[in-house]
Amino acid sequence: MASGKPEDARKMTDEQREVEKQLEHQHDDPDGPGLGQSRDNTAEETSR
């Protein structure tokens, strides 16, 4: 297992995990509106 291959082929290697993380966030705007918001901390008048 010295080559970085996972024992189970369904699991990601650390390198694959890092690439996936970069791809998921490639279009994020760090100064964009609402970036720090989650569904738990949005304005009260937006909830139903």
Secondary structure as the mmCIF struct_conf table of DSSP 4:
data_model
#
loop_
_struct_conf.conf_type_id
_struct_conf.id
_struct_conf.beg_label_comp_id
_struct_conf.beg_label_asym_id
_struct_conf.beg_label_seq_id
_struct_conf.end_label_comp_id
_struct_conf.end_label_asym_id
_struct_conf.end_label_seq_id
TURN_TY1_P TURN_TY1_P1 ALA A 2 SER A 3
BEND BEND1 GLY A 4 GLY A 4
BEND BEND2 GLU A 7 ASP A 8
TURN_TY1_P TURN_TY1_P2 ALA A 9 ARG A 10
BEND BEND3 LYS A 11 LYS A 11
HELX_LH_PP_P HELX_LH_PP_P1 MET A 12 THR A 13
HELX_RH_AL_P HELX_RH_AL_P1 ASP A 14 GLU A 24
TURN_TY1_P TURN_TY1_P3 HIS A 25 HIS A 27
TURN_TY1_P TURN_TY1_P4 PRO A 30 ASP A 31
BEND BEND4 GLY A 32 GLY A 32
TURN_TY1_P TURN_TY1_P5 PRO A 33 GLY A 36
TURN_TY1_P TURN_TY1_P6 ARG A 39 ASP A 40
BEND BEND5 ASN A 41 THR A 42
HELX_RH_3T_P HELX_RH_3T_P1 GLU A 44 THR A 46
#
